[in-house]
Amino acid sequence: MSELPSFDPEPVRAEGGGHAALALKIAAPIVVGILMLAGWQEIVRHYAIPPYILPGPLAIARTLVSDWPTLSGSLWITLENTGLAFLAAAIGGLAIAILFAQSRIVELSLFPYAVILQVTPIVAIAPLIIIWVRDTQLALLICAWIVAFFPVVSNTTLGLNSADHNLLNLFQLYGASRSQTLFLLRLPAAMPYFLGGLRISGGLALIGAVVAEFVAGTAGSASGLAYRILESGYRLNIPRMFAALVLVSLAGVAIFLVLTLLQWLMLRRWHESAVRREN
């Protein structure tokens, strides 16, 4: 008599455990955040801290609602600068990385200068850029791009140079051209590195845009969220300052989540970092 096929319930348990882990991953930070906000509000209420020193979460929420017409316009300007700088960093960083991968001499000659731009504090050079570039919008974009482009260049260059050398030898054996090797082997191999660089670059683009707005805002020539923070500080409107800070933080979180989702969508069917492993 042939044996009946056995049923292994482990995949079912693994799937259920996966849903539970996902729910815990979402719920745990939310619960911690609610507890922290409740504690913050209670401290402000208990010690009767005036709002011009430390506003409570409820006061900040009321300010977000009442000042939304002003804050939303500034948020849009900051997001526009961030998006344009990020797009320029993604395209320019990818192009520079491809250039480095095609010529070792070019990489050795230019990569140190990319490192110099990365390690130079943007606060130190932003005033010069704003002076040299008469268009304030363009100056802000340049400042944000300088901060954001290096992770794309560095990660993508590493990915392009990390293609399997056995596959490279196979391509050479079959007489593949340089462009065929690039588009069929090197770029697919570098895709996870490129997407990882984009996740870092998105947050840095926002930081660069905000820092540049701070520098430009001291002269009253910017109207992004950073300028609203400066303006609120001058007027001791601390609830609005915190409201602008909340919007900056939420924008950064949203950028990170969107880029994480993009990475998962592009890699989930073929790359080990995103493929769900079944037990």
C-alpha positions in Angstrom: 0.0 0.0 0.0 1.4 3.4 -1.0 1.7 6.0 1.8 -0.7 8.9 1.8 1.0 12.3 1.3 1.6 14.0 4.6 0.3 17.5 5.3 2.9 19.9 6.8 1.1 22.7 8.7 4.4 24.7 9.0 3.7 27.0 6.0 0.3 27.9 7.4 1.9 28.7 10.7 4.6 30.7 9.0 2.1 32.7 7.0 0.1 33.4 10.2 3.2 34.4 12.0 4.2 36.7 9.2 0.8 38.6 9.5 1.3 38.8 13.3 4.8 40.1 12.9 3.6 42.7 10.4 0.8 43.8 12.7 3.2 44.1 15.6 5.7 46.0 13.4 2.9 48.6 12.7 1.2 48.7 16.1 4.3 48.9 18.4 5.6 52.3 17.1 2.0 53.7 17.1 1.5 52.7 20.7 4.8 54.1 21.8 4.1 57.3 20.0 0.7 57.7 21.6 2.2 57.1 25.1 5.0 59.6 24.4 2.5 62.3 23.3 0.2 61.6 26.3 3.2 61.9 28.6 4.3 65.1 26.9 0.8 66.6 27.3 0.6 65.6 30.9 4.0 67.2 31.7 3.0 70.4 30.1 -0.4 70.5 31.9 1.0 69.4 35.3 3.8 71.9 35.4 1.8 74.7 33.7 4.5 75.3 31.1 3.6 78.3 28.9 3.2 77.6 25.2 6.0 80.1 24.3 8.4 77.8 26.1 7.0 74.3 25.3 3.6 73.8 23.7 1.8 70.6 24.2 0.7 68.3 21.4 -2.9 69.6 21.6 -1.7 73.2 21.1 0.5 72.1 18.2 -2.4 70.3 16.6 -4.6 73.3 17.0 -1.9 75.4 15.4 -1.6 73.0 12.5 -5.4 73.4 11.8 -5.6 77.2 12.3 -2.3 78.0 10.4 -2.8 75.3 7.7 -3.2 77.8 4.8 0.2 79.4 5.5 2.0 76.1 6.5 0.6 74.2 3.6 2.0 76.7 1.1 5.4 76.5 2.7 5.2 72.7 2.8 4.6 72.6 -0.9 7.6 74.9 -1.6 9.9 72.7 0.5 8.5 69.5 -1.1 9.0 71.0 -4.6 12.6 71.8 -3.8 13.2 68.4 -2.3 11.6 66.6 -5.2 13.5 68.4 -7.9 16.8 68.0 -6.0 16.1 64.3 -5.5 15.2 63.8 -9.2 18.4 65.6 -10.2 20.4 63.5 -7.7 18.9 60.3 -9.0 19.5 61.0 -12.7 22.9 62.7 -12.2 24.1 60.2 -9.7 23.2 57.2 -12.0 24.9 58.9 -15.0 28.0 59.6 -13.0 28.1 56.1 -11.6 27.8 54.6 -15.1 30.7 56.9 -16.3 32.8 55.7 -13.4 32.0 52.1 -14.2 33.1 52.5 -17.8 36.4 54.0 -17.1 38.6 53.2 -14.1 40.8 56.3 -14.8 37.7 58.6 -14.7 36.6 57.1 -11.4 40.0 57.5 -9.8 40.2 61.1 -11.1 36.8 62.4 -10.1 35.5 60.3 -7.2 37.7 62.1 -4.6 36.0 65.4 -5.6 32.6 63.8 -5.1 33.8 62.8 -1.6 34.9 66.4 -0.9 31.5 67.8 -1.9 29.9 65.2 0.4 32.0 65.9 3.5 31.9 69.7 3.1 29.1 71.1 5.4 26.4 72.5 3.3 25.9 75.3 5.9 29.4 76.5 5.0 28.9 76.7 1.3 25.2 77.5 1.0 25.8 81.3 1.5 28.3 81.4 -1.3 26.0 79.5 -3.6 23.1 81.8 -2.9 25.4 84.8 -3.6 26.8 83.4 -6.8 23.5 82.1 -8.1 21.1 85.0 -8.4 18.1 82.8 -8.8 17.1 81.8 -5.2 15.2 78.7 -6.4 18.1 77.4 -8.4 20.5 78.1 -5.5 18.3 76.0 -3.2 18.2 73.2 -5.7 22.0 73.2 -6.0 22.4 73.0 -2.3 20.0 70.2 -1.9 21.5 68.3 -4.8 25.0 68.6 -3.4 23.8 66.8 -0.2 21.7 64.2 -2.0 23.7 63.0 -5.0 26.6 61.2 -3.3 24.7 58.2 -1.9 23.4 57.5 -5.4 26.8 57.8 -6.9 28.6 55.7 -4.2 26.0 52.9 -4.0 25.4 52.6 -7.7 29.1 52.6 -8.5 29.6 49.8 -6.0 26.7 47.9 -7.5 28.0 48.3 -11.1 31.4 47.0 -10.0 29.8 44.1 -8.0 28.5 42.2 -11.1 29.5 38.5 -11.0 33.0 38.2 -12.6 32.0 34.8 -14.0 29.1 36.3 -15.8 31.4 39.1 -17.0 33.8 36.5 -18.4 30.9 34.7 -20.1 29.7 38.0 -21.7 33.2 38.6 -23.0 33.5 35.0 -24.2 30.4 35.5 -26.3 31.6 38.8 -27.7 29.1 41.0 -25.9 29.6 44.7 -26.5 30.2 47.2 -23.7 26.7 48.5 -23.9 25.2 45.0 -23.9 27.2 44.2 -20.8 26.1 47.4 -19.1 22.4 47.1 -19.8 22.0 43.3 -19.5 24.4 42.5 -16.7 25.8 45.5 -14.8 22.7 47.6 -14.4 20.4 44.8 -13.2 23.1 43.8 -10.7 23.4 47.4 -9.5 19.6 47.9 -9.1 19.4 47.0 -5.4 22.3 49.2 -4.7 20.8 52.1 -6.7 17.5 51.8 -4.9 19.2 51.7 -1.6 21.0 54.9 -2.5 17.7 56.5 -3.4 16.3 55.7 0.1 19.2 57.6 1.6 19.2 60.3 -0.9 15.5 61.1 -0.4 16.0 62.1 3.2 19.2 63.9 2.5 17.5 65.9 -0.3 14.9 67.1 2.3 17.7 68.0 4.8 19.6 69.9 2.1 16.5 71.8 1.0 15.7 72.8 4.6 19.2 73.8 5.4 19.4 75.9 2.3 16.1 77.5 3.1 17.4 78.4 6.6 20.4 80.2 5.0 18.2 82.0 2.4 15.5 82.6 5.0 17.8 84.8 7.1 17.6 87.4 4.3 13.8 86.9 3.8 14.3 85.3 0.4 12.7 81.9 1.1 9.2 80.9 2.1 9.5 77.2 2.8 9.0 75.5 6.1 12.5 76.5 7.3 11.6 80.1 6.8 8.4 79.6 8.8 10.5 78.1 11.6 12.7 81.2 11.6 9.8 83.5 11.4 8.0 81.8 14.3 11.2 81.9 16.4 11.5 85.7 15.9 7.9 86.2 16.9 8.0 83.7 19.7 5.2 81.8 18.1 6.5 78.5 19.3 3.4 76.4 18.6 3.7 77.3 14.9 7.5 76.5 15.0 6.6 73.0 16.4 3.9 72.6 13.8 6.4 73.4 11.0 8.8 70.9 12.6 6.1 68.2 12.6 5.4 68.8 8.9 9.1 68.5 8.1 9.4 65.2 10.0 6.2 63.8 8.4 7.5 64.8 5.0 10.8 62.9 5.7 8.9 59.8 6.9 6.6 59.9 3.9 9.6 60.1 1.5 11.3 57.2 3.2 8.1 55.0 3.1 7.5 55.8 -0.6 11.0 54.9 -1.6 10.9 51.8 0.5 7.7 50.7 -1.2 9.3 51.5 -4.6 12.3 49.3 -3.7 10.1 46.5 -2.6 7.9 46.6 -5.8 11.0 46.6 -8.1 12.9 43.8 -6.2 10.2 41.6 -4.7 10.0 39.1 -7.6 13.7 38.4 -8.1 16.1 39.8 -5.5 16.9 38.0 -2.3 16.6 41.1 -0.2 12.9 41.5 -1.0 11.7 37.9 -1.9 9.6 36.4 0.8 11.1 33.1 1.9 8.7 30.3 2.4 9.6 27.7 5.0 
